Amino acid sequence: MQNLQSKIPKIFYSEETEGLHKTCIMCDDLILKYEQGYIIEKAFKRNEKSNKFDVIFEYALCTECQQSLSKEMSHKSMRNIQQYFLKYKSNISGLNSSESNISKRLSNCMITNIDVNKMDEYQIAGQFYKNSMIVFDAFPFAVGEIAINEIQEMLSEKTRGFSDKFKDLILPPNVRDKIPDDRLVFF
Ligand SMILES: [Zn+2]
């Protein structure tokens, strides 16, 4: 598989520091020095008052922690979700790391192709190596609320319990109770 690199788009910057994410949310390792790469996931929800999107959670996760988390998910859930993404992979327009292609990937749901700005809720994810973003067929992408709901339906009970635990880790306390339990997507 061919991988391209680009600089990290600002949308993946930390809301808190407005700079690059620096540590893994689980192990606190310094991801900008880490040799194995990391992922960032970020979730947005429309604020009914301002009509703009608020970031409801975001995290960077090093590859080692991502792999140990994947082991906790049930095999059935993992397989279902992988097949779901595989089915829609063709929606992603060719391998191209130009700024316009990346911004298109991050503004259209990879499953439904709907512009995420027309939705109330969406998530983006990317894979990174030090201070670069890796561009390949699977990442980066956006998924909107329809796809998020479909993915949640594929998760087994076991995986759902695990996602609650992970939610406790990544959500700031002031929003934890406002986010429905079924709003996490794993990669
Ligand atoms: Zn880690």
Backbone and ligand atoms as CSV (ligand in chain L), in Angstrom:
chain,resi,resn,atom,element,x,y,z
A,1,MET,N,N,0.848,-1.205,0.000
A,1,MET,CA,C,0.000,0.000,0.000
A,1,MET,C,C,0.879,1.249,0.000
A,2,GLN,N,N,0.504,2.155,-0.842
A,2,GLN,CA,C,1.287,3.381,-0.972
A,2,GLN,C,C,0.837,4.416,0.066
A,3,ASN,N,N,1.780,5.008,0.755
A,3,ASN,CA,C,1.447,6.034,1.736
A,3,ASN,C,C,2.049,7.371,1.334
A,4,LEU,N,N,1.245,8.415,1.439
A,4,LEU,CA,C,1.752,9.763,1.199
A,4,LEU,C,C,1.746,10.503,2.530
A,5,GLN,N,N,2.469,11.601,2.570
A,5,GLN,CA,C,2.470,12.396,3.798
A,5,GLN,C,C,2.088,13.829,3.495
A,6,SER,N,N,1.488,14.468,4.484
A,6,SER,CA,C,1.223,15.901,4.338
A,6,SER,C,C,1.453,16.547,5.686
A,7,LYS,N,N,1.472,17.879,5.715
A,7,LYS,CA,C,1.562,18.492,7.040
A,7,LYS,C,C,0.214,18.313,7.742
A,8,ILE,N,N,0.222,18.420,9.046
A,8,ILE,CA,C,-0.991,18.137,9.813
A,8,ILE,C,C,-1.982,19.302,9.671
A,9,PRO,N,N,-3.194,19.048,9.137
A,9,PRO,CA,C,-4.166,20.133,8.991
A,9,PRO,C,C,-4.571,20.683,10.364
A,10,LYS,N,N,-4.850,21.983,10.401
A,10,LYS,CA,C,-5.176,22.644,11.670
A,10,LYS,C,C,-6.379,22.024,12.377
A,11,ILE,N,N,-7.273,21.418,11.594
A,11,ILE,CA,C,-8.465,20.833,12.214
A,11,ILE,C,C,-8.093,19.717,13.205
A,12,PHE,N,N,-6.897,19.149,13.038
A,12,PHE,CA,C,-6.437,18.109,13.961
A,12,PHE,C,C,-5.622,18.676,15.128
A,13,TYR,N,N,-5.472,19.982,15.183
A,13,TYR,CA,C,-4.765,20.573,16.322
A,13,TYR,C,C,-5.605,20.424,17.594
A,14,SER,N,N,-4.925,20.519,18.713
A,14,SER,CA,C,-5.602,20.447,20.001
A,14,SER,C,C,-6.438,21.714,20.222
A,15,GLU,N,N,-7.682,21.559,20.629
A,15,GLU,CA,C,-8.539,22.722,20.897
A,15,GLU,C,C,-7.981,23.509,22.078
A,16,GLU,N,N,-7.382,22.783,22.982
A,16,GLU,CA,C,-6.908,23.394,24.215
A,16,GLU,C,C,-5.679,24.267,23.974
A,17,THR,N,N,-4.696,23.723,23.255
A,17,THR,CA,C,-3.445,24.459,23.080
A,17,THR,C,C,-3.355,25.159,21.730
A,18,GLU,N,N,-4.276,24.828,20.823
A,18,GLU,CA,C,-4.253,25.327,19.438
A,18,GLU,C,C,-2.966,24.964,18.709
A,19,GLY,N,N,-2.257,23.982,19.226
A,19,GLY,CA,C,-1.058,23.467,18.562
A,19,GLY,C,C,-1.213,21.968,18.354
A,20,LEU,N,N,-0.115,21.317,17.969
A,20,LEU,CA,C,-0.159,19.885,17.731
A,20,LEU,C,C,-0.427,19.127,19.040
A,21,HIS,N,N,-1.119,18.010,18.937
A,21,HIS,CA,C,-1.227,17.119,20.098
A,21,HIS,C,C,0.168,16.612,20.439
A,22,LYS,N,N,0.461,16.529,21.723
A,22,LYS,CA,C,1.827,16.156,22.095
A,22,LYS,C,C,1.930,14.820,22.817
A,23,THR,N,N,0.839,14.401,23.463
A,23,THR,CA,C,0.934,13.165,24.258
A,23,THR,C,C,-0.213,12.210,23.953
A,24,CYS,N,N,0.050,10.932,24.185
A,24,CYS,CA,C,-0.982,9.898,24.052
A,24,CYS,C,C,-1.913,10.002,25.252
A,25,ILE,N,N,-3.213,9.909,24.984
A,25,ILE,CA,C,-4.183,10.085,26.072
A,25,ILE,C,C,-4.101,8.971,27.111
A,26,MET,N,N,-3.619,7.808,26.716
A,26,MET,CA,C,-3.572,6.696,27.670
A,26,MET,C,C,-2.242,6.584,28.404
A,27,CYS,N,N,-1.132,6.626,27.660
A,27,CYS,CA,C,0.152,6.341,28.315
A,27,CYS,C,C,1.000,7.592,28.522
A,28,ASP,N,N,0.523,8.745,27.988
A,28,ASP,CA,C,1.257,9.997,28.167
A,28,ASP,C,C,2.594,10.066,27.430
A,29,ASP,N,N,2.883,9.096,26.592
A,29,ASP,CA,C,4.128,9.148,25.817
A,29,ASP,C,C,4.135,10.366,24.893
A,30,LEU,N,N,5.318,10.844,24.569
A,30,LEU,CA,C,5.429,12.001,23.681
A,30,LEU,C,C,5.293,11.533,22.235
A,31,ILE,N,N,4.129,11.766,21.640
A,31,ILE,CA,C,3.856,11.193,20.319
A,31,ILE,C,C,4.651,11.855,19.201
A,32,LEU,N,N,5.115,13.075,19.402
A,32,LEU,CA,C,5.863,13.725,18.321
A,32,LEU,C,C,7.272,13.138,18.183
A,33,LYS,N,N,7.687,12.357,19.187
A,33,LYS,CA,C,8.986,11.682,19.089
A,33,LYS,C,C,8.827,10.188,18.844
A,34,TYR,N,N,7.644,9.698,19.083
A,34,TYR,CA,C,7.355,8.275,19.032
A,34,TYR,C,C,7.512,7.735,17.609
A,35,GLU,N,N,8.160,6.575,17.488
A,35,GLU,CA,C,8.483,6.040,16.155
A,35,GLU,C,C,7.349,5.230,15.521
A,36,GLN,N,N,6.350,4.866,16.318
A,36,GLN,CA,C,5.332,3.946,15.786
A,36,GLN,C,C,4.082,4.646,15.236
A,37,GLY,N,N,4.013,5.967,15.373
A,37,GLY,CA,C,2.851,6.666,14.851
A,37,GLY,C,C,1.697,6.714,15.843
A,38,TYR,N,N,0.663,7.457,15.494
A,38,TYR,CA,C,-0.486,7.646,16.396
A,38,TYR,C,C,-1.703,8.056,15.597
A,39,ILE,N,N,-2.882,7.954,16.213
A,39,ILE,CA,C,-4.095,8.435,15.557
A,39,ILE,C,C,-4.687,9.580,16.368
A,40,ILE,N,N,-5.453,10.417,15.681
A,40,ILE,CA,C,-6.230,11.453,16.373
A,40,ILE,C,C,-7.674,11.287,15.939
A,41,GLU,N,N,-8.574,11.316,16.897
A,41,GLU,CA,C,-9.987,11.317,16.580
A,41,GLU,C,C,-10.600,12.553,17.233
A,42,LYS,N,N,-11.552,13.153,16.536
A,42,LYS,CA,C,-12.145,14.387,17.037
A,42,LYS,C,C,-13.638,14.374,16.676
A,43,ALA,N,N,-14.489,14.736,17.617
A,43,ALA,CA,C,-15.936,14.694,17.378
A,43,ALA,C,C,-16.540,16.091,17.523
A,44,PHE,N,N,-17.435,16.411,16.595
A,44,PHE,CA,C,-18.054,17.739,16.559
A,44,PHE,C,C,-19.570,17.603,16.671
A,45,LYS,N,N,-20.182,18.577,17.329
A,45,LYS,CA,C,-21.636,18.581,17.430
A,45,LYS,C,C,-22.117,20.011,17.257
A,46,ARG,N,N,-23.204,20.168,16.510
A,46,ARG,CA,C,-23.721,21.511,16.271
A,46,ARG,C,C,-24.290,22.092,17.562
A,47,ASN,N,N,-23.896,23.306,17.855
A,47,ASN,CA,C,-24.421,24.008,19.018
A,47,ASN,C,C,-25.713,24.703,18.588
A,48,GLU,N,N,-26.825,24.340,19.200
A,48,GLU,CA,C,-28.118,24.857,18.736
A,48,GLU,C,C,-28.219,26.368,18.881
A,49,LYS,N,N,-27.521,26.928,19.861
A,49,LYS,CA,C,-27.613,28.385,20.055
A,49,LYS,C,C,-26.795,29.139,19.015
A,50,SER,N,N,-25.533,28.729,18.861
A,50,SER,CA,C,-24.656,29.486,17.960
A,50,SER,C,C,-24.742,28.981,16.522
A,51,ASN,N,N,-25.303,27.770,16.345
A,51,ASN,CA,C,-25.359,27.094,15.050
A,51,ASN,C,C,-23.965,26.749,14.510
A,52,LYS,N,N,-22.953,26.859,15.362
A,52,LYS,CA,C,-21.607,26.433,14.967
A,52,LYS,C,C,-21.293,25.088,15.622
A,53,PHE,N,N,-20.194,24.476,15.182
A,53,PHE,CA,C,-19.844,23.183,15.759
A,53,PHE,C,C,-18.952,23.345,16.979
A,54,ASP,N,N,-19.304,22.629,18.038
A,54,ASP,CA,C,-18.421,22.526,19.200
A,54,ASP,C,C,-17.659,21.214,19.095
A,55,VAL,N,N,-16.421,21.213,19.583
A,55,VAL,CA,C,-15.684,19.952,19.679
A,55,VAL,C,C,-16.143,19.268,20.960
A,56,ILE,N,N,-16.715,18.063,20.831
A,56,ILE,CA,C,-17.196,17.418,22.061
A,56,ILE,C,C,-16.151,16.493,22.667
A,57,PHE,N,N,-15.287,15.927,21.852
A,57,PHE,CA,C,-14.108,15.292,22.425
A,57,PHE,C,C,-13.033,15.163,21.361
A,58,GLU,N,N,-11.819,14.975,21.824
A,58,GLU,CA,C,-10.689,14.765,20.920
A,58,GLU,C,C,-9.622,14.018,21.679
A,59,TYR,N,N,-8.856,13.229,20.987
A,59,TYR,CA,C,-7.734,12.568,21.644
A,59,TYR,C,C,-6.722,12.114,20.617
A,60,ALA,N,N,-5.492,11.982,21.083
A,60,ALA,CA,C,-4.441,11.329,20.304
A,60,ALA,C,C,-4.109,10.039,21.037
A,61,LEU,N,N,-3.873,8.990,20.272
A,61,LEU,CA,C,-3.643,7.671,20.862
A,61,LEU,C,C,-2.475,7.031,20.126
A,62,CYS,N,N,-1.438,6.620,20.865
A,62,CYS,CA,C,-0.279,6.023,20.195
A,62,CYS,C,C,-0.636,4.627,19.686
A,63,THR,N,N,0.110,4.161,18.708
A,63,THR,CA,C,-0.216,2.891,18.058
A,63,THR,C,C,-0.240,1.724,19.052
A,64,GLU,N,N,0.701,1.740,19.992
A,64,GLU,CA,C,0.743,0.659,20.974
A,64,GLU,C,C,-0.546,0.616,21.810
A,65,CYS,N,N,-0.990,1.764,22.280
A,65,CYS,CA,C,-2.222,1.807,23.077
A,65,CYS,C,C,-3.430,1.467,22.208
A,66,GLN,N,N,-3.410,1.925,20.962
A,66,GLN,CA,C,-4.519,1.611,20.055
A,66,GLN,C,C,-4.637,0.101,19.886
A,67,GLN,N,N,-3.475,-0.565,19.731
A,67,GLN,CA,C,-3.513,-2.018,19.547
A,67,GLN,C,C,-3.992,-2.735,20.801
A,68,SER,N,N,-3.579,-2.232,21.964
A,68,SER,CA,C,-4.034,-2.943,23.155
A,68,SER,C,C,-5.525,-2.693,23.395
A,69,LEU,N,N,-6.031,-1.520,22.982
A,69,LEU,CA,C,-7.477,-1.280,23.080
A,69,LEU,C,C,-8.253,-2.165,22.111
A,70,SER,N,N,-7.712,-2.327,20.907
A,70,SER,CA,C,-8.419,-3.157,19.919
A,70,SER,C,C,-8.594,-4.575,20.433
A,71,LYS,N,N,-7.616,-5.039,21.213
A,71,LYS,CA,C,-7.722,-6.403,21.740
A,71,LYS,C,C,-8.909,-6.547,22.680
A,72,GLU,N,N,-9.304,-5.435,23.305
A,72,GLU,CA,C,-10.432,-5.501,24.230
A,72,GLU,C,C,-11.782,-5.536,23.515
A,73,MET,N,N,-11.775,-5.139,22.248
A,73,MET,CA,C,-13.041,-5.157,21.513
A,73,MET,C,C,-13.363,-6.588,21.106
A,74,SER,N,N,-14.640,-6.891,20.975
A,74,SER,CA,C,-14.972,-8.255,20.573
A,74,SER,C,C,-14.599,-8.452,19.111
A,75,HIS,N,N,-14.224,-9.697,18.771
A,75,HIS,CA,C,-13.827,-9.989,17.387
A,75,HIS,C,C,-14.971,-9.724,16.422
A,76,LYS,N,N,-16.161,-10.038,16.871
A,76,LYS,CA,C,-17.320,-9.881,16.005
A,76,LYS,C,C,-17.513,-8.393,15.653
A,77,SER,N,N,-17.436,-7.542,16.656
A,77,SER,CA,C,-17.597,-6.110,16.400
A,77,SER,C,C,-16.521,-5.606,15.460
A,78,MET,N,N,-15.280,-6.025,15.722
A,78,MET,CA,C,-14.170,-5.578,14.883
A,78,MET,C,C,-14.391,-5.966,13.432
A,79,ARG,N,N,-14.798,-7.221,13.242
A,79,ARG,CA,C,-14.978,-7.729,11.878
A,79,ARG,C,C,-16.103,-6.971,11.176
A,80,ASN,N,N,-17.216,-6.776,11.891
A,80,ASN,CA,C,-18.344,-6.058,11.296
A,80,ASN,C,C,-17.950,-4.648,10.858
A,81,ILE,N,N,-17.213,-3.972,11.717
A,81,ILE,CA,C,-16.851,-2.589,11.421
A,81,ILE,C,C,-15.849,-2.530,10.270
A,82,GLN,N,N,-14.890,-3.470,10.278
A,82,GLN,CA,C,-13.926,-3.496,9.164
A,82,GLN,C,C,-14.629,-3.719,7.832
A,83,GLN,N,N,-15.600,-4.636,7.827
A,83,GLN,CA,C,-16.316,-4.910,6.577
A,83,GLN,C,C,-17.128,-3.697,6.130
A,84,TYR,N,N,-17.700,-3.025,7.099
A,84,TYR,CA,C,-18.494,-1.829,6.807
A,84,TYR,C,C,-17.620,-0.775,6.118
A,85,PHE,N,N,-16.439,-0.528,6.669
A,85,PHE,CA,C,-15.560,0.470,6.071
A,85,PHE,C,C,-15.045,0.030,4.705
A,86,LEU,N,N,-14.761,-1.257,4.596
A,86,LEU,CA,C,-14.255,-1.797,3.341
A,86,LEU,C,C,-15.251,-1.577,2.208
A,87,LYS,N,N,-16.526,-1.739,2.555
A,87,LYS,CA,C,-17.581,-1.623,1.558
A,87,LYS,C,C,-17.611,-0.207,0.969
A,88,TYR,N,N,-17.247,0.768,1.783
A,88,TYR,CA,C,-17.387,2.156,1.332
A,88,TYR,C,C,-16.075,2.810,0.937
A,89,LYS,N,N,-15.021,2.035,1.021
A,89,LYS,CA,C,-13.699,2.597,0.760
A,89,LYS,C,C,-13.623,3.264,-0.608
A,90,SER,N,N,-14.406,2.733,-1.552
A,90,SER,CA,C,-14.350,3.274,-2.905
A,90,SER,C,C,-14.879,4.700,-2.972
A,91,ASN,N,N,-15.607,5.135,-1.943
A,91,ASN,CA,C,-16.085,6.523,-1.931
A,91,ASN,C,C,-14.945,7.524,-1.785
A,92,ILE,N,N,-13.838,7.049,-1.245
A,92,ILE,CA,C,-12.711,7.956,-1.044
A,92,ILE,C,C,-12.040,8.198,-2.384
A,93,SER,N,N,-11.954,9.456,-2.749
A,93,SER,CA,C,-11.381,9.761,-4.052
A,93,SER,C,C,-9.887,9.482,-4.032
A,94,GLY,N,N,-9.343,9.088,-5.155
A,94,GLY,CA,C,-7.975,8.587,-5.315
A,94,GLY,C,C,-6.935,9.081,-4.325
A,95,LEU,N,N,-5.864,8.374,-4.283
A,95,LEU,CA,C,-4.804,8.679,-3.340
A,95,LEU,C,C,-4.100,9.959,-3.767
A,96,ASN,N,N,-4.243,10.971,-2.931
A,96,ASN,CA,C,-3.794,12.282,-3.332
A,96,ASN,C,C,-3.634,13.105,-2.063
A,97,SER,N,N,-2.444,13.653,-1.848
A,97,SER,CA,C,-2.247,14.368,-0.584
A,97,SER,C,C,-2.342,15.879,-0.765
A,98,SER,N,N,-2.968,16.322,-1.863
A,98,SER,CA,C,-3.118,17.765,-2.038
A,98,SER,C,C,-4.049,18.319,-0.966
A,99,GLU,N,N,-3.854,19.592,-0.641
A,99,GLU,CA,C,-4.660,20.209,0.402
A,99,GLU,C,C,-6.150,20.128,0.090
A,100,SER,N,N,-6.504,20.281,-1.198
A,100,SER,CA,C,-7.928,20.293,-1.536
A,100,SER,C,C,-8.535,18.899,-1.386
A,101,ASN,N,N,-7.766,17.868,-1.720
A,101,ASN,CA,C,-8.291,16.515,-1.563
A,101,ASN,C,C,-8.456,16.167,-0.086
A,102,ILE,N,N,-7.489,16.584,0.716
A,102,ILE,CA,C,-7.582,16.294,2.141
A,102,ILE,C,C,-8.763,17.039,2.757
A,103,SER,N,N,-8.958,18.275,2.352
A,103,SER,CA,C,-10.061,19.012,2.958
A,103,SER,C,C,-11.408,18.445,2.491
A,104,LYS,N,N,-11.441,17.889,1.274
A,104,LYS,CA,C,-12.672,17.231,0.818
A,104,LYS,C,C,-12.940,15.972,1.651
A,105,ARG,N,N,-11.896,15.202,1.894
A,105,ARG,CA,C,-12.061,13.995,2.706
A,105,ARG,C,C,-12.581,14.324,4.097
A,106,LEU,N,N,-12.138,15.481,4.623
A,106,LEU,CA,C,-12.499,15.813,5.995
A,106,LEU,C,C,-13.807,16.590,6.079
A,107,SER,N,N,-14.423,16.884,4.919
A,107,SER,CA,C,-15.689,17.613,4.983
A,107,SER,C,C,-16.846,16.846,4.365
A,108,ASN,N,N,-16.575,15.640,3.854
A,108,ASN,CA,C,-17.672,14.798,3.354
A,108,ASN,C,C,-17.630,13.459,4.065
A,109,CYS,N,N,-18.776,12.991,4.510
A,109,CYS,CA,C,-18.834,11.675,5.167
A,109,CYS,C,C,-18.386,10.609,4.183
A,110,MET,N,N,-17.426,9.766,4.584
A,110,MET,CA,C,-16.911,8.761,3.652
A,110,MET,C,C,-17.950,7.695,3.317
A,111,ILE,N,N,-18.967,7.550,4.149
A,111,ILE,CA,C,-19.972,6.521,3.924
A,111,ILE,C,C,-21.117,7.054,3.058
A,112,THR,N,N,-21.645,8.228,3.422
A,112,THR,CA,C,-22.831,8.741,2.718
A,112,THR,C,C,-22.472,9.814,1.696
A,113,ASN,N,N,-21.245,10.309,1.776
A,113,ASN,CA,C,-20.791,11.386,0.906
A,113,ASN,C,C,-21.487,12.724,1.160
A,114,ILE,N,N,-22.246,12.822,2.241
A,114,ILE,CA,C,-22.936,14.080,2.560
A,114,ILE,C,C,-21.945,15.047,3.212
A,115,ASP,N,N,-22.091,16.324,2.881
A,115,ASP,CA,C,-21.267,17.377,3.472
A,115,ASP,C,C,-21.528,17.428,4.989
A,116,VAL,N,N,-20.473,17.265,5.779
A,116,VAL,CA,C,-20.679,17.203,7.237
A,116,VAL,C,C,-21.220,18.519,7.801
A,117,ASN,N,N,-21.002,19.609,7.082
A,117,ASN,CA,C,-21.527,20.887,7.571
A,117,ASN,C,C,-23.044,20.961,7.521
A,118,LYS,N,N,-23.659,20.003,6.803
A,118,LYS,CA,C,-25.124,19.966,6.764
A,118,LYS,C,C,-25.666,19.047,7.852
A,119,MET,N,N,-24.781,18.445,8.624
A,119,MET,CA,C,-25.227,17.513,9.668
A,119,MET,C,C,-25.175,18.197,11.023
A,120,ASP,N,N,-25.670,17.473,12.036
A,120,ASP,CA,C,-25.610,18.003,13.391
A,120,ASP,C,C,-24.419,17.451,14.153
A,121,GLU,N,N,-23.843,16.384,13.602
A,121,GLU,CA,C,-22.799,15.697,14.348
A,121,GLU,C,C,-21.880,14.961,13.387
A,122,TYR,N,N,-20.579,15.024,13.624
A,122,TYR,CA,C,-19.666,14.223,12.815
A,122,TYR,C,C,-18.347,14.005,13.543
A,123,GLN,N,N,-17.582,13.059,13.032
A,123,GLN,CA,C,-16.278,12.771,13.616
A,123,GLN,C,C,-15.239,12.687,12.503
A,124,ILE,N,N,-14.012,13.059,12.841
A,124,ILE,CA,C,-12.922,12.904,11.883
A,124,ILE,C,C,-11.812,12.084,12.545
A,125,ALA,N,N,-11.025,11.420,11.714
A,125,ALA,CA,C,-9.892,10.665,12.248
A,125,ALA,C,C,-8.748,10.710,11.248
A,126,GLY,N,N,-7.544,10.674,11.768
A,126,GLY,CA,C,-6.371,10.662,10.909
A,126,GLY,C,C,-5.272,9.843,11.555
A,127,GLN,N,N,-4.331,9.426,10.722
A,127,GLN,CA,C,-3.182,8.697,11.239
A,127,GLN,C,C,-1.938,9.554,11.009
A,128,PHE,N,N,-1.039,9.542,11.980
A,128,PHE,CA,C,0.073,10.496,11.962
A,128,PHE,C,C,1.395,9.826,12.298
A,129,TYR,N,N,2.456,10.443,11.806
A,129,TYR,CA,C,3.788,10.017,12.178
A,129,TYR,C,C,4.576,11.272,12.515
A,130,LYS,N,N,4.956,11.412,13.788
A,130,LYS,CA,C,5.618,12.625,14.265
A,130,LYS,C,C,4.820,13.867,13.843
A,131,ASN,N,N,5.426,14.797,13.080
A,131,ASN,CA,C,4.617,15.980,12.761
A,131,ASN,C,C,4.043,15.944,11.346
A,132,SER,N,N,3.815,14.717,10.826
A,132,SER,CA,C,3.189,14.589,9.505
A,132,SER,C,C,1.909,13.760,9.600
A,133,MET,N,N,1.007,14.025,8.666
A,133,MET,CA,C,-0.169,13.180,8.548
A,133,MET,C,C,0.082,12.173,7.431
A,134,ILE,N,N,-0.293,10.926,7.670
A,134,ILE,CA,C,-0.161,9.886,6.649
A,134,ILE,C,C,-1.457,9.854,5.852
A,135,VAL,N,N,-1.330,9.883,4.537
A,135,VAL,CA,C,-2.508,9.860,3.674
A,135,VAL,C,C,-2.520,8.545,2.909
A,136,PHE,N,N,-3.521,7.733,3.136
A,136,PHE,CA,C,-3.651,6.475,2.387
A,136,PHE,C,C,-5.129,6.144,2.256
A,137,ASP,N,N,-5.443,4.951,1.721
A,137,ASP,CA,C,-6.856,4.724,1.404
A,137,ASP,C,C,-7.778,4.795,2.619
A,138,ALA,N,N,-7.278,4.447,3.796
A,138,ALA,CA,C,-8.161,4.393,4.962
A,138,ALA,C,C,-8.238,5.707,5.758
A,139,PHE,N,N,-7.201,6.514,5.748
A,139,PHE,CA,C,-7.153,7.751,6.538
A,139,PHE,C,C,-6.598,8.888,5.709
A,140,PRO,N,N,-6.942,10.146,5.977
A,140,PRO,CA,C,-7.907,10.590,6.979
A,140,PRO,C,C,-9.330,10.494,6.429
A,141,PHE,N,N,-10.314,10.589,7.306
A,141,PHE,CA,C,-11.698,10.585,6.843
A,141,PHE,C,C,-12.620,11.267,7.837
A,142,ALA,N,N,-13.857,11.517,7.364
A,142,ALA,CA,C,-14.911,12.035,8.223
A,142,ALA,C,C,-16.075,11.054,8.163
A,143,VAL,N,N,-16.783,10.896,9.254
A,143,VAL,CA,C,-18.047,10.149,9.229
A,143,VAL,C,C,-19.118,10.980,9.917
A,144,GLY,N,N,-20.286,11.032,9.293
A,144,GLY,CA,C,-21.390,11.823,9.825
A,144,GLY,C,C,-22.329,10.983,10.673
A,145,GLU,N,N,-23.381,11.638,11.156
A,145,GLU,CA,C,-24.250,10.995,12.146
A,145,GLU,C,C,-24.925,9.718,11.654
A,146,ILE,N,N,-25.276,9.656,10.367
A,146,ILE,CA,C,-25.953,8.448,9.870
A,146,ILE,C,C,-25.012,7.258,10.000
A,147,ALA,N,N,-23.764,7.463,9.547
A,147,ALA,CA,C,-22.781,6.387,9.621
A,147,ALA,C,C,-22.450,6.054,11.073
A,148,ILE,N,N,-22.357,7.065,11.928
A,148,ILE,CA,C,-22.040,6.812,13.340
A,148,ILE,C,C,-23.117,5.908,13.952
A,149,ASN,N,N,-24.373,6.208,13.611
A,149,ASN,CA,C,-25.458,5.363,14.125
A,149,ASN,C,C,-25.348,3.937,13.618
A,150,GLU,N,N,-25.044,3.793,12.332
A,150,GLU,CA,C,-24.943,2.442,11.771
A,150,GLU,C,C,-23.806,1.660,12.410
A,151,ILE,N,N,-22.682,2.353,12.642
A,151,ILE,CA,C,-21.539,1.675,13.257
A,151,ILE,C,C,-21.889,1.239,14.674
A,152,GLN,N,N,-22.573,2.111,15.391
A,152,GLN,CA,C,-22.942,1.762,16.769
A,152,GLN,C,C,-23.830,0.526,16.823
A,153,GLU,N,N,-24.679,0.381,15.803
A,153,GLU,CA,C,-25.550,-0.794,15.783
A,153,GLU,C,C,-24.761,-2.081,15.620
A,154,MET,N,N,-23.569,-1.978,15.040
A,154,MET,CA,C,-22.775,-3.182,14.813
A,154,MET,C,C,-21.946,-3.587,16.027
A,155,LEU,N,N,-21.899,-2.724,17.013
A,155,LEU,CA,C,-21.077,-3.041,18.183
A,155,LEU,C,C,-21.809,-4.010,19.103
A,156,SER,N,N,-21.104,-5.002,19.565
A,156,SER,CA,C,-21.721,-5.965,20.485
A,156,SER,C,C,-21.765,-5.369,21.890
A,157,GLU,N,N,-22.514,-5.999,22.762
A,157,GLU,CA,C,-22.618,-5.581,24.165
A,157,GLU,C,C,-21.240,-5.404,24.794
A,158,LYS,N,N,-20.385,-6.384,24.553
A,158,LYS,CA,C,-19.065,-6.380,25.175
A,158,LYS,C,C,-18.302,-5.110,24.791
A,159,THR,N,N,-18.359,-4.788,23.492
A,159,THR,CA,C,-17.633,-3.627,23.016
A,159,THR,C,C,-18.246,-2.346,23.553
A,160,ARG,N,N,-19.555,-2.357,23.716
A,160,ARG,CA,C,-20.195,-1.152,24.235
A,160,ARG,C,C,-19.744,-0.840,25.653
A,161,GLY,N,N,-19.624,-1.863,26.465
A,161,GLY,CA,C,-19.155,-1.673,27.836
A,161,GLY,C,C,-17.761,-1.082,27.836
A,162,PHE,N,N,-16.949,-1.581,26.945
A,162,PHE,CA,C,-15.582,-1.077,26.822
A,162,PHE,C,C,-15.583,0.372,26.350
A,163,SER,N,N,-16.508,0.725,25.430
A,163,SER,CA,C,-16.490,2.104,24.940
A,163,SER,C,C,-16.927,3.073,26.043
A,164,ASP,N,N,-17.759,2.619,26.970
A,164,ASP,CA,C,-18.113,3.474,28.110
A,164,ASP,C,C,-16.876,3.785,28.953
A,165,LYS,N,N,-16.051,2.751,29.144
A,165,LYS,CA,C,-14.833,2.945,29.930
A,165,LYS,C,C,-13.916,3.964,29.252
A,166,PHE,N,N,-13.804,3.824,27.933
A,166,PHE,CA,C,-12.928,4.708,27.185
A,166,PHE,C,C,-13.475,6.139,27.214
A,167,LYS,N,N,-14.786,6.235,27.171
A,167,LYS,CA,C,-15.427,7.547,27.229
A,167,LYS,C,C,-15.053,8.278,28.523
A,168,ASP,N,N,-15.048,7.547,29.628
A,168,ASP,CA,C,-14.668,8.170,30.901
A,168,ASP,C,C,-13.277,8.776,30.817
A,169,LEU,N,N,-12.425,8.115,30.020
A,169,LEU,CA,C,-11.047,8.579,29.901
A,169,LEU,C,C,-10.918,9.816,29.015
A,170,ILE,N,N,-11.667,9.862,27.932
A,170,ILE,CA,C,-11.415,10.931,26.962
A,170,ILE,C,C,-12.317,12.153,27.090
A,171,LEU,N,N,-13.455,12.008,27.756
A,171,LEU,CA,C,-14.364,13.153,27.782
A,171,LEU,C,C,-14.096,14.042,28.993
A,172,PRO,N,N,-14.057,15.342,28.753
A,172,PRO,CA,C,-13.933,16.249,29.895
A,172,PRO,C,C,-15.177,16.109,30.782
A,173,PRO,N,N,-15.010,16.197,32.109
A,173,PRO,CA,C,-16.116,15.945,33.037
A,173,PRO,C,C,-17.359,16.792,32.750
A,174,ASN,N,N,-17.171,18.028,32.286
A,174,ASN,CA,C,-18.343,18.892,32.092
A,174,ASN,C,C,-19.242,18.455,30.938
A,175,VAL,N,N,-18.727,17.638,30.029
A,175,VAL,CA,C,-19.591,17.195,28.928
A,175,VAL,C,C,-19.945,15.707,29.021
A,176,ARG,N,N,-19.311,14.985,29.954
A,176,ARG,CA,C,-19.475,13.532,29.999
A,176,ARG,C,C,-20.942,13.111,30.026
A,177,ASP,N,N,-21.743,13.846,30.797
A,177,ASP,CA,C,-23.143,13.443,30.911
A,177,ASP,C,C,-23.985,13.882,29.736
A,178,LYS,N,N,-23.437,14.756,28.920
A,178,LYS,CA,C,-24.230,15.267,27.790
A,178,LYS,C,C,-24.050,14.425,26.537
A,179,ILE,N,N,-23.026,13.587,26.529
A,179,ILE,CA,C,-22.776,12.769,25.339
A,179,ILE,C,C,-23.453,11.416,25.507
A,180,PRO,N,N,-24.293,11.053,24.562
A,180,PRO,CA,C,-24.917,9.729,24.662
A,180,PRO,C,C,-23.846,8.640,24.700
A,181,ASP,N,N,-24.160,7.527,25.352
A,181,ASP,CA,C,-23.187,6.450,25.516
A,181,ASP,C,C,-22.702,5.862,24.202
A,182,ASP,N,N,-23.472,6.071,23.163
A,182,ASP,CA,C,-23.163,5.335,21.925
A,182,ASP,C,C,-22.524,6.242,20.883
A,183,ARG,N,N,-21.670,7.121,21.319
A,183,ARG,CA,C,-21.123,8.072,20.361
A,183,ARG,C,C,-19.624,7.924,20.132
A,184,LEU,N,N,-19.113,6.735,20.344
A,184,LEU,CA,C,-17.690,6.567,20.099
A,184,LEU,C,C,-17.464,5.595,18.952
A,185,VAL,N,N,-16.549,5.954,18.101
A,185,VAL,CA,C,-16.205,5.101,16.983
A,185,VAL,C,C,-14.727,4.729,17.142
A,186,PHE,N,N,-14.396,3.484,16.902
A,186,PHE,CA,C,-13.009,3.061,17.079
A,186,PHE,C,C,-12.383,2.583,15.785
A,187,PHE,N,N,-11.086,2.813,15.709
A,187,PHE,CA,C,-10.424,2.454,14.464
A,187,PHE,C,C,-9.204,1.605,14.722
L,1,ZN,ZN,ZN,-0.083,5.398,24.333
